[in-house]
Amino acid sequence: MMVGIPCCDERLTTPVGWDATTSYTNAAIKAIDDDMKDVCQQASIPYVPTFETFVEQLGQGRRLMADGLHPNNDGHHLMFELMLPTFQKLAE
């Protein structure tokens, strides 16, 4: 099983707080996430998408990111909720 990459909060990652020359953008993350999904499909590996759900939840004002890039406790819990159905299916 492969778990997709959640989006980032670009207000905090473009640029990042520790280096004004480094930025993380959702366009770049989405491109990598799409490639991961394609590889999983080609290799018949279960893939759990997280990007779109994080975008939706952040857009609704939910706080899911510790620093704009890494999930906080709520973000990790959301990832668990997204992964659980695939875990259960694999365990059958």
Biopython code that builds the backbone (N, CA, C, O; Angstrom):
import numpy as np
from Bio.PDB.StructureBuilder import StructureBuilder

atoms = [
    (1, "MET", "N", (0.836, -1.166, 0.000)),
    (1, "MET", "CA", (0.000, 0.000, 0.000)),
    (1, "MET", "C", (0.889, 1.239, 0.000)),
    (1, "MET", "O", (1.907, 1.295, 0.689)),
    (2, "MET", "N", (0.482, 2.222, -0.784)),
    (2, "MET", "CA", (1.190, 3.499, -0.825)),
    (2, "MET", "C", (0.206, 4.587, -0.422)),
    (2, "MET", "O", (-0.927, 4.623, -0.901)),
    (3, "VAL", "N", (0.648, 5.465, 0.457)),
    (3, "VAL", "CA", (-0.182, 6.576, 0.898)),
    (3, "VAL", "C", (0.277, 7.831, 0.170)),
    (3, "VAL", "O", (1.467, 8.145, 0.142)),
    (4, "GLY", "N", (-0.677, 8.543, -0.418)),
    (4, "GLY", "CA", (-0.377, 9.752, -1.161)),
    (4, "GLY", "C", (0.129, 10.873, -0.267)),
    (4, "GLY", "O", (0.131, 10.761, 0.959)),
    (5, "ILE", "N", (0.552, 11.941, -0.898)),
    (5, "ILE", "CA", (1.130, 13.083, -0.198)),
    (5, "ILE", "C", (0.036, 14.115, 0.060)),
    (5, "ILE", "O", (-0.676, 14.498, -0.868)),
    (6, "PRO", "N", (-0.110, 14.570, 1.300)),
    (6, "PRO", "CA", (-1.079, 15.642, 1.543)),
    (6, "PRO", "C", (-0.573, 16.961, 0.960)),
    (6, "PRO", "O", (0.623, 17.134, 0.721)),
    (7, "CYS", "N", (-1.491, 17.870, 0.740)),
    (7, "CYS", "CA", (-1.119, 19.185, 0.233)),
    (7, "CYS", "C", (-0.370, 19.958, 1.318)),
    (7, "CYS", "O", (-0.216, 19.481, 2.442)),
    (8, "CYS", "N", (0.083, 21.136, 0.968)),
    (8, "CYS", "CA", (0.717, 22.023, 1.940)),
    (8, "CYS", "C", (-0.117, 23.284, 2.094)),
    (8, "CYS", "O", (-1.020, 23.534, 1.296)),
    (9, "ASP", "N", (0.172, 24.057, 3.084)),
    (9, "ASP", "CA", (-0.442, 25.370, 3.262)),
    (9, "ASP", "C", (0.538, 26.380, 2.695)),
    (9, "ASP", "O", (1.481, 26.790, 3.372)),
    (10, "GLU", "N", (0.315, 26.779, 1.456)),
    (10, "GLU", "CA", (1.276, 27.637, 0.743)),
    (10, "GLU", "C", (1.504, 28.986, 1.418)),
    (10, "GLU", "O", (2.522, 29.633, 1.175)),
    (11, "ARG", "N", (0.570, 29.415, 2.260)),
    (11, "ARG", "CA", (0.798, 30.674, 2.988)),
    (11, "ARG", "C", (2.026, 30.557, 3.892)),
    (11, "ARG", "O", (2.667, 31.555, 4.222)),
    (12, "LEU", "N", (2.347, 29.312, 4.289)),
    (12, "LEU", "CA", (3.481, 29.074, 5.186)),
    (12, "LEU", "C", (4.682, 28.435, 4.494)),
    (12, "LEU", "O", (5.753, 28.314, 5.089)),
    (13, "THR", "N", (4.503, 28.025, 3.230)),
    (13, "THR", "CA", (5.584, 27.290, 2.560)),
    (13, "THR", "C", (6.118, 27.970, 1.306)),
    (13, "THR", "O", (6.978, 27.411, 0.626)),
    (14, "THR", "N", (5.632, 29.152, 0.990)),
    (14, "THR", "CA", (6.129, 29.872, -0.189)),
    (14, "THR", "C", (6.470, 31.308, 0.183)),
    (14, "THR", "O", (5.644, 32.205, 0.016)),
    (15, "PRO", "N", (7.672, 31.532, 0.681)),
    (15, "PRO", "CA", (8.751, 30.571, 0.969)),
    (15, "PRO", "C", (8.580, 29.971, 2.369)),
    (15, "PRO", "O", (7.723, 30.387, 3.149)),
    (16, "VAL", "N", (9.418, 28.992, 2.650)),
    (16, "VAL", "CA", (9.421, 28.392, 3.983)),
    (16, "VAL", "C", (10.063, 29.373, 4.963)),
    (16, "VAL", "O", (10.850, 30.233, 4.567)),
    (17, "GLY", "N", (9.724, 29.238, 6.225)),
    (17, "GLY", "CA", (10.207, 30.168, 7.235)),
    (17, "GLY", "C", (11.693, 30.108, 7.495)),
    (17, "GLY", "O", (12.269, 31.085, 7.974)),
    (18, "TRP", "N", (12.334, 28.990, 7.194)),
    (18, "TRP", "CA", (13.748, 28.845, 7.525)),
    (18, "TRP", "C", (14.677, 29.177, 6.362)),
    (18, "TRP", "O", (15.895, 29.213, 6.537)),
    (19, "ASP", "N", (14.105, 29.424, 5.150)),
    (19, "ASP", "CA", (14.952, 29.713, 3.991)),
    (19, "ASP", "C", (14.125, 30.454, 2.945)),
    (19, "ASP", "O", (13.250, 29.862, 2.314)),
    (20, "ALA", "N", (14.390, 31.712, 2.764)),
    (20, "ALA", "CA", (13.605, 32.535, 1.845)),
    (20, "ALA", "C", (13.743, 32.125, 0.390)),
    (20, "ALA", "O", (12.991, 32.611, -0.454)),
    (21, "THR", "N", (14.687, 31.239, 0.070)),
    (21, "THR", "CA", (14.867, 30.803, -1.313)),
    (21, "THR", "C", (14.193, 29.466, -1.603)),
    (21, "THR", "O", (14.217, 28.998, -2.741)),
    (22, "THR", "N", (13.592, 28.845, -0.588)),
    (22, "THR", "CA", (12.963, 27.536, -0.750)),
    (22, "THR", "C", (11.454, 27.654, -0.578)),
    (22, "THR", "O", (10.966, 28.257, 0.378)),
    (23, "SER", "N", (10.722, 27.063, -1.528)),
    (23, "SER", "CA", (9.266, 27.061, -1.466)),
    (23, "SER", "C", (8.737, 25.668, -1.747)),
    (23, "SER", "O", (9.340, 24.907, -2.504)),
    (24, "TYR", "N", (7.623, 25.340, -1.146)),
    (24, "TYR", "CA", (6.882, 24.119, -1.435)),
    (24, "TYR", "C", (5.517, 24.555, -1.932)),
    (24, "TYR", "O", (4.828, 25.325, -1.263)),
    (25, "THR", "N", (5.122, 24.070, -3.096)),
    (25, "THR", "CA", (3.847, 24.464, -3.687)),
    (25, "THR", "C", (2.966, 23.236, -3.906)),
    (25, "THR", "O", (3.455, 22.119, -4.073)),
    (26, "ASN", "N", (1.675, 23.469, -3.900)),
    (26, "ASN", "CA", (0.741, 22.374, -4.137)),
    (26, "ASN", "C", (0.830, 21.852, -5.563)),
    (26, "ASN", "O", (0.586, 20.669, -5.800)),
    (27, "ALA", "N", (1.171, 22.705, -6.511)),
    (27, "ALA", "CA", (1.334, 22.236, -7.889)),
    (27, "ALA", "C", (2.458, 21.203, -7.974)),
    (27, "ALA", "O", (2.308, 20.177, -8.637)),
    (28, "ALA", "N", (3.574, 21.469, -7.310)),
    (28, "ALA", "CA", (4.702, 20.520, -7.324)),
    (28, "ALA", "C", (4.342, 19.239, -6.562)),
    (28, "ALA", "O", (4.658, 18.137, -7.012)),
    (29, "ILE", "N", (3.688, 19.387, -5.420)),
    (29, "ILE", "CA", (3.289, 18.211, -4.632)),
    (29, "ILE", "C", (2.310, 17.362, -5.423)),
    (29, "ILE", "O", (2.436, 16.138, -5.452)),
    (30, "LYS", "N", (1.334, 17.994, -6.066)),
    (30, "LYS", "CA", (0.324, 17.265, -6.841)),
    (30, "LYS", "C", (0.969, 16.508, -7.993)),
    (30, "LYS", "O", (0.567, 15.382, -8.285)),
    (31, "ALA", "N", (1.946, 17.093, -8.647)),
    (31, "ALA", "CA", (2.628, 16.414, -9.757)),
    (31, "ALA", "C", (3.323, 15.146, -9.270)),
    (31, "ALA", "O", (3.241, 14.107, -9.924)),
    (32, "ILE", "N", (3.999, 15.221, -8.138)),
    (32, "ILE", "CA", (4.669, 14.043, -7.574)),
    (32, "ILE", "C", (3.636, 13.017, -7.138)),
    (32, "ILE", "O", (3.800, 11.822, -7.383)),
    (33, "ASP", "N", (2.577, 13.480, -6.497)),
    (33, "ASP", "CA", (1.521, 12.588, -6.040)),
    (33, "ASP", "C", (0.871, 11.859, -7.229)),
    (33, "ASP", "O", (0.598, 10.661, -7.146)),
    (34, "ASP", "N", (0.629, 12.569, -8.319)),
    (34, "ASP", "CA", (0.061, 11.937, -9.516)),
    (34, "ASP", "C", (0.996, 10.862, -10.068)),
    (34, "ASP", "O", (0.537, 9.801, -10.490)),
    (35, "ASP", "N", (2.299, 11.127, -10.068)),
    (35, "ASP", "CA", (3.266, 10.127, -10.523)),
    (35, "ASP", "C", (3.249, 8.898, -9.622)),
    (35, "ASP", "O", (3.310, 7.765, -10.100)),
    (36, "MET", "N", (3.164, 9.130, -8.310)),
    (36, "MET", "CA", (3.091, 7.999, -7.374)),
    (36, "MET", "C", (1.856, 7.149, -7.650)),
    (36, "MET", "O", (1.927, 5.920, -7.660)),
    (37, "LYS", "N", (0.744, 7.803, -7.871)),
    (37, "LYS", "CA", (-0.505, 7.090, -8.153)),
    (37, "LYS", "C", (-0.373, 6.254, -9.427)),
    (37, "LYS", "O", (-0.808, 5.103, -9.463)),
    (38, "ASP", "N", (0.226, 6.832, -10.472)),
    (38, "ASP", "CA", (0.410, 6.109, -11.730)),
    (38, "ASP", "C", (1.289, 4.871, -11.542)),
    (38, "ASP", "O", (0.974, 3.798, -12.058)),
    (39, "VAL", "N", (2.383, 5.021, -10.808)),
    (39, "VAL", "CA", (3.272, 3.882, -10.553)),
    (39, "VAL", "C", (2.524, 2.788, -9.796)),
    (39, "VAL", "O", (2.658, 1.605, -10.112)),
    (40, "CYS", "N", (1.751, 3.178, -8.816)),
    (40, "CYS", "CA", (0.976, 2.195, -8.045)),
    (40, "CYS", "C", (-0.015, 1.461, -8.936)),
    (40, "CYS", "O", (-0.159, 0.243, -8.832)),
    (41, "GLN", "N", (-0.697, 2.189, -9.808)),
    (41, "GLN", "CA", (-1.652, 1.542, -10.710)),
    (41, "GLN", "C", (-0.947, 0.552, -11.630)),
    (41, "GLN", "O", (-1.447, -0.550, -11.854)),
    (42, "GLN", "N", (0.214, 0.938, -12.165)),
    (42, "GLN", "CA", (0.959, 0.060, -13.058)),
    (42, "GLN", "C", (1.453, -1.186, -12.338)),
    (42, "GLN", "O", (1.543, -2.258, -12.936)),
    (43, "ALA", "N", (1.774, -1.047, -11.055)),
    (43, "ALA", "CA", (2.322, -2.174, -10.283)),
    (43, "ALA", "C", (1.253, -2.890, -9.457)),
    (43, "ALA", "O", (1.573, -3.787, -8.678)),
    (44, "SER", "N", (0.002, -2.506, -9.620)),
    (44, "SER", "CA", (-1.114, -3.104, -8.863)),
    (44, "SER", "C", (-0.913, -2.992, -7.355)),
    (44, "SER", "O", (-1.168, -3.937, -6.608)),
    (45, "ILE", "N", (-0.457, -1.834, -6.929)),
    (45, "ILE", "CA", (-0.265, -1.549, -5.508)),
    (45, "ILE", "C", (-1.409, -0.644, -5.058)),
    (45, "ILE", "O", (-1.670, 0.379, -5.691)),
    (46, "PRO", "N", (-2.090, -1.004, -3.981)),
    (46, "PRO", "CA", (-3.155, -0.122, -3.493)),
    (46, "PRO", "C", (-2.604, 1.266, -3.169)),
    (46, "PRO", "O", (-1.549, 1.403, -2.551)),
    (47, "TYR", "N", (-3.336, 2.284, -3.598)),
    (47, "TYR", "CA", (-2.937, 3.675, -3.414)),
    (47, "TYR", "C", (-4.032, 4.401, -2.634)),
    (47, "TYR", "O", (-5.211, 4.308, -2.975)),
    (48, "VAL", "N", (-3.638, 5.121, -1.591)),
    (48, "VAL", "CA", (-4.590, 5.880, -0.778)),
    (48, "VAL", "C", (-4.365, 7.365, -1.045)),
    (48, "VAL", "O", (-3.340, 7.913, -0.640)),
    (49, "PRO", "N", (-5.309, 8.027, -1.722)),
    (49, "PRO", "CA", (-5.150, 9.454, -1.983)),
    (49, "PRO", "C", (-5.402, 10.276, -0.725)),
    (49, "PRO", "O", (-6.301, 9.969, 0.058)),
    (50, "THR", "N", (-4.608, 11.316, -0.538)),
    (50, "THR", "CA", (-4.810, 12.217, 0.597)),
    (50, "THR", "C", (-4.865, 13.683, 0.150)),
    (50, "THR", "O", (-5.461, 14.515, 0.834)),
    (51, "PHE", "N", (-4.259, 13.998, -0.971)),
    (51, "PHE", "CA", (-4.092, 15.380, -1.411)),
    (51, "PHE", "C", (-5.420, 16.135, -1.462)),
    (51, "PHE", "O", (-5.568, 17.185, -0.835)),
    (52, "GLU", "N", (-6.384, 15.597, -2.209)),
    (52, "GLU", "CA", (-7.645, 16.308, -2.416)),
    (52, "GLU", "C", (-8.413, 16.488, -1.112)),
    (52, "GLU", "O", (-9.015, 17.538, -0.888)),
    (53, "THR", "N", (-8.397, 15.481, -0.260)),
    (53, "THR", "CA", (-9.105, 15.592, 1.017)),
    (53, "THR", "C", (-8.475, 16.666, 1.880)),
    (53, "THR", "O", (-9.189, 17.444, 2.513)),
    (54, "PHE", "N", (-7.158, 16.726, 1.918)),
    (54, "PHE", "CA", (-6.485, 17.779, 2.686)),
    (54, "PHE", "C", (-6.809, 19.160, 2.118)),
    (54, "PHE", "O", (-7.054, 20.097, 2.878)),
    (55, "VAL", "N", (-6.812, 19.296, 0.791)),
    (55, "VAL", "CA", (-7.165, 20.583, 0.171)),
    (55, "VAL", "C", (-8.572, 20.990, 0.615)),
    (55, "VAL", "O", (-8.797, 22.129, 1.024)),
    (56, "GLU", "N", (-9.506, 20.055, 0.529)),
    (56, "GLU", "CA", (-10.891, 20.337, 0.897)),
    (56, "GLU", "C", (-11.009, 20.735, 2.365)),
    (56, "GLU", "O", (-11.649, 21.734, 2.694)),
    (57, "GLN", "N", (-10.391, 19.950, 3.243)),
    (57, "GLN", "CA", (-10.496, 20.197, 4.683)),
    (57, "GLN", "C", (-9.803, 21.501, 5.088)),
    (57, "GLN", "O", (-10.329, 22.246, 5.915)),
    (58, "LEU", "N", (-8.642, 21.780, 4.521)),
    (58, "LEU", "CA", (-7.961, 23.042, 4.811)),
    (58, "LEU", "C", (-8.789, 24.221, 4.310)),
    (58, "LEU", "O", (-8.844, 25.272, 4.948)),
    (59, "GLY", "N", (-9.428, 24.033, 3.162)),
    (59, "GLY", "CA", (-10.278, 25.078, 2.611)),
    (59, "GLY", "C", (-11.481, 25.394, 3.488)),
    (59, "GLY", "O", (-12.037, 26.490, 3.428)),
    (60, "GLN", "N", (-11.874, 24.423, 4.302)),
    (60, "GLN", "CA", (-12.985, 24.609, 5.232)),
    (60, "GLN", "C", (-12.506, 25.142, 6.582)),
    (60, "GLN", "O", (-13.286, 25.265, 7.527)),
    (61, "GLY", "N", (-11.215, 25.453, 6.656)),
    (61, "GLY", "CA", (-10.667, 26.040, 7.870)),
    (61, "GLY", "C", (-10.145, 25.055, 8.891)),
    (61, "GLY", "O", (-9.768, 25.447, 9.995)),
    (62, "ARG", "N", (-10.117, 23.783, 8.541)),
    (62, "ARG", "CA", (-9.599, 22.780, 9.482)),
    (62, "ARG", "C", (-8.091, 22.913, 9.588)),
    (62, "ARG", "O", (-7.406, 23.045, 8.574)),
    (63, "ARG", "N", (-7.570, 22.880, 10.800)),
    (63, "ARG", "CA", (-6.121, 22.990, 11.024)),
    (63, "ARG", "C", (-5.523, 21.585, 11.022)),
    (63, "ARG", "O", (-5.737, 20.806, 11.951)),
    (64, "LEU", "N", (-4.775, 21.275, 9.973)),
    (64, "LEU", "CA", (-4.229, 19.931, 9.792)),
    (64, "LEU", "C", (-2.710, 19.904, 9.684)),
    (64, "LEU", "O", (-2.104, 18.832, 9.689)),
    (65, "MET", "N", (-2.096, 21.076, 9.586)),
    (65, "MET", "CA", (-0.663, 21.139, 9.343)),
    (65, "MET", "C", (0.053, 21.793, 10.516)),
    (65, "MET", "O", (-0.383, 22.825, 11.026)),
    (66, "ALA", "N", (1.160, 21.180, 10.940)),
    (66, "ALA", "CA", (1.949, 21.713, 12.056)),
    (66, "ALA", "C", (2.703, 22.974, 11.647)),
    (66, "ALA", "O", (2.793, 23.934, 12.412)),
    (67, "ASP", "N", (3.241, 22.955, 10.435)),
    (67, "ASP", "CA", (4.100, 24.054, 9.993)),
    (67, "ASP", "C", (3.832, 24.450, 8.545)),
    (67, "ASP", "O", (4.648, 25.130, 7.922)),
    (68, "GLY", "N", (2.709, 24.032, 8.021)),
    (68, "GLY", "CA", (2.375, 24.299, 6.635)),
    (68, "GLY", "C", (2.755, 23.167, 5.700)),
    (68, "GLY", "O", (2.252, 23.095, 4.579)),
    (69, "LEU", "N", (3.634, 22.283, 6.145)),
    (69, "LEU", "CA", (4.112, 21.187, 5.306)),
    (69, "LEU", "C", (3.849, 19.813, 5.926)),
    (69, "LEU", "O", (3.499, 18.867, 5.220)),
    (70, "HIS", "N", (4.015, 19.707, 7.224)),
    (70, "HIS", "CA", (3.879, 18.425, 7.914)),
    (70, "HIS", "C", (2.567, 18.365, 8.687)),
    (70, "HIS", "O", (2.191, 19.328, 9.356)),
    (71, "PRO", "N", (1.864, 17.223, 8.593)),
    (71, "PRO", "CA", (0.597, 17.100, 9.326)),
    (71, "PRO", "C", (0.799, 17.196, 10.838)),
    (71, "PRO", "O", (1.796, 16.715, 11.377)),
    (72, "ASN", "N", (-0.161, 17.826, 11.506)),
    (72, "ASN", "CA", (-0.187, 17.828, 12.968)),
    (72, "ASN", "C", (-0.979, 16.595, 13.426)),
    (72, "ASN", "O", (-1.257, 15.711, 12.616)),
    (73, "ASN", "N", (-1.340, 16.525, 14.693)),
    (73, "ASN", "CA", (-2.079, 15.359, 15.190)),
    (73, "ASN", "C", (-3.383, 15.159, 14.434)),
    (73, "ASN", "O", (-3.717, 14.030, 14.075)),
    (74, "ASP", "N", (-4.129, 16.235, 14.183)),
    (74, "ASP", "CA", (-5.381, 16.113, 13.441)),
    (74, "ASP", "C", (-5.128, 15.658, 12.008)),
    (74, "ASP", "O", (-5.901, 14.873, 11.458)),
    (75, "GLY", "N", (-4.055, 16.147, 11.407)),
    (75, "GLY", "CA", (-3.706, 15.731, 10.057)),
    (75, "GLY", "C", (-3.342, 14.258, 9.990)),
    (75, "GLY", "O", (-3.737, 13.560, 9.056)),
    (76, "HIS", "N", (-2.593, 13.782, 10.974)),
    (76, "HIS", "CA", (-2.247, 12.362, 11.014)),
    (76, "HIS", "C", (-3.484, 11.510, 11.267)),
    (76, "HIS", "O", (-3.603, 10.412, 10.724)),
    (77, "HIS", "N", (-4.397, 12.004, 12.082)),
    (77, "HIS", "CA", (-5.631, 11.256, 12.324)),
    (77, "HIS", "C", (-6.457, 11.171, 11.039)),
    (77, "HIS", "O", (-7.031, 10.123, 10.741)),
    (78, "LEU", "N", (-6.520, 12.260, 10.284)),
    (78, "LEU", "CA", (-7.231, 12.234, 9.008)),
    (78, "LEU", "C", (-6.581, 11.227, 8.059)),
    (78, "LEU", "O", (-7.279, 10.485, 7.368)),
    (79, "MET", "N", (-5.261, 11.198, 8.024)),
    (79, "MET", "CA", (-4.577, 10.214, 7.178)),
    (79, "MET", "C", (-4.932, 8.794, 7.602)),
    (79, "MET", "O", (-5.157, 7.932, 6.753)),
    (80, "PHE", "N", (-4.984, 8.547, 8.908)),
    (80, "PHE", "CA", (-5.385, 7.234, 9.407)),
    (80, "PHE", "C", (-6.793, 6.883, 8.921)),
    (80, "PHE", "O", (-7.038, 5.769, 8.457)),
    (81, "GLU", "N", (-7.717, 7.848, 9.031)),
    (81, "GLU", "CA", (-9.087, 7.603, 8.589)),
    (81, "GLU", "C", (-9.142, 7.273, 7.098)),
    (81, "GLU", "O", (-9.937, 6.436, 6.670)),
    (82, "LEU", "N", (-8.303, 7.926, 6.321)),
    (82, "LEU", "CA", (-8.267, 7.658, 4.886)),
    (82, "LEU", "C", (-7.639, 6.298, 4.577)),
    (82, "LEU", "O", (-8.027, 5.638, 3.613)),
    (83, "MET", "N", (-6.677, 5.883, 5.387)),
    (83, "MET", "CA", (-5.989, 4.600, 5.169)),
    (83, "MET", "C", (-6.772, 3.398, 5.674)),
    (83, "MET", "O", (-6.635, 2.301, 5.133)),
    (84, "LEU", "N", (-7.592, 3.588, 6.705)),
    (84, "LEU", "CA", (-8.243, 2.468, 7.371)),
    (84, "LEU", "C", (-9.020, 1.543, 6.435)),
    (84, "LEU", "O", (-8.871, 0.328, 6.561)),
    (85, "PRO", "N", (-9.841, 2.040, 5.505)),
    (85, "PRO", "CA", (-10.542, 1.113, 4.627)),
    (85, "PRO", "C", (-9.604, 0.225, 3.803)),
    (85, "PRO", "O", (-9.906, -0.947, 3.577)),
    (86, "THR", "N", (-8.488, 0.765, 3.360)),
    (86, "THR", "CA", (-7.535, -0.031, 2.587)),
    (86, "THR", "C", (-6.864, -1.063, 3.484)),
    (86, "THR", "O", (-6.680, -2.208, 3.071)),
    (87, "PHE", "N", (-6.493, -0.677, 4.710)),
    (87, "PHE", "CA", (-5.942, -1.654, 5.670)),
    (87, "PHE", "C", (-6.928, -2.797, 5.879)),
    (87, "PHE", "O", (-6.551, -3.968, 5.842)),
    (88, "GLN", "N", (-8.181, -2.450, 6.098)),
    (88, "GLN", "CA", (-9.192, -3.478, 6.356)),
    (88, "GLN", "C", (-9.365, -4.396, 5.162)),
    (88, "GLN", "O", (-9.487, -5.610, 5.324)),
    (89, "LYS", "N", (-9.377, -3.831, 3.972)),
    (89, "LYS", "CA", (-9.512, -4.651, 2.759)),
    (89, "LYS", "C", (-8.317, -5.583, 2.592)),
    (89, "LYS", "O", (-8.484, -6.747, 2.228)),
    (90, "LEU", "N", (-7.112, -5.078, 2.856)),
    (90, "LEU", "CA", (-5.919, -5.917, 2.726)),
    (90, "LEU", "C", (-5.876, -7.034, 3.774)),
    (90, "LEU", "O", (-5.282, -8.090, 3.552)),
    (91, "ALA", "N", (-6.510, -6.783, 4.906)),
    (91, "ALA", "CA", (-6.490, -7.769, 5.998)),
    (91, "ALA", "C", (-7.504, -8.898, 5.786)),
    (91, "ALA", "O", (-7.465, -9.905, 6.492)),
    (92, "GLU", "N", (-8.397, -8.738, 4.832)),
    (92, "GLU", "CA", (-9.418, -9.774, 4.585)),
    (92, "GLU", "C", (-8.826, -11.043, 4.025)),
    (92, "GLU", "O", (-9.553, -12.002, 3.766)),
]
sb = StructureBuilder()
sb.init_structure("model")
sb.init_model(0)
sb.init_chain("A")
sb.init_seg("    ")
for serial, (resi, resn, name, xyz) in enumerate(atoms, 1):
    if name == "N":
        sb.init_residue(resn, " ", resi, " ")
    sb.init_atom(name, np.array(xyz, "f"), 0.0, 1.0, " ", f" {name:<3s}", serial, name[0])
structure = sb.get_structure()
